[in-house]
């Protein structure tokens, strides 16, 4: 399995896990779990989403700077910074 395939599989597995966590929160709300318990799960989902975003951004940066030979380095930096700013908003 190539590194790119492994990264893709990791991201997809994480997204499926997040989907399960969201469904779990739906059940918690339906079963009237405490606000604290729900907020803890929301924080866990937020952390998981941030990790997925970081993996995607890392993969994008590697492709942008390592695999693509065309384009000016300055343009690549600007593109990466623009993408990073969208991610952290």
N, C-alpha and C positions, 0 to 999 in steps of 0.2 A: 504494500500500500504506500503510495507516495505521501510525502509530507502534507501536500495540499489536500489530499483526500482525508488524511487523518484529522486535519484542522476542521474541514467541512463536517466530518462525522462528529467531532467533539462539539461543534457549535449546534448542530441539529439535536444531539442528545441533550445538551443544556436547555435548548428551547422547549423540548418535549417535557423536561423536568419542570420548567417554569410554567408550562401549560397545566401540568398536574397541580402545581402549587396554587395557581389561580382558581382551579376548580375546587381545591380544598378550601380556599377562602370563601367561595360561594356557599359551600356546605356549612362552614362555620357561621356565616351570617344567617343562613336559613335556620340553623340550630341554635341561634342566639348565643354564640360564644361571647366571651367578654371582649370588650374593646381592646384591652391590652393584648390578649392572645391574637386577635386579628391584626393589630398593628405590628406585632412581632413577625408575623408571616409576611406582611406587606414589606417590611424592612428586608426580610430574606429574599423576596422577589426582586426588590430594587437592587440589592447587591448582586444577585444572579444576572440581572439584565445588564448591569454595569460591566460584569465580567465578560459577557457575550459581546458587548460593544467594544470592549478593549481588545478581545481576540480578533474581531472583524477589522478594527482600526490597525492593529499590528500587522495583520495579513495584507491589508491595503498598502501600508507604508512599505512593507517588504517588496511587494509587487511594483510599486511606484518607483522605488529607488534601486532595486536590485535587478529585477527582471526586465524592465523596460529601459532600453538603451536610447530611444529617441527622445527629443525634447531637451530643453535647457534645464540645468539643475535649479535655477531660480524659479522657473515655472512649476517644477515639481514641488518645491518647498511651499510655494504659494497655494498650490492645490491641496497639499497635505494639511497646511494650517487652516484653510477654509473648511475642510472636512472635519478637522479636530474641533473647530469652533462650533460647528453644527452639532457634533456629538456631545459636547459638554454643556450646551444650553439647556 
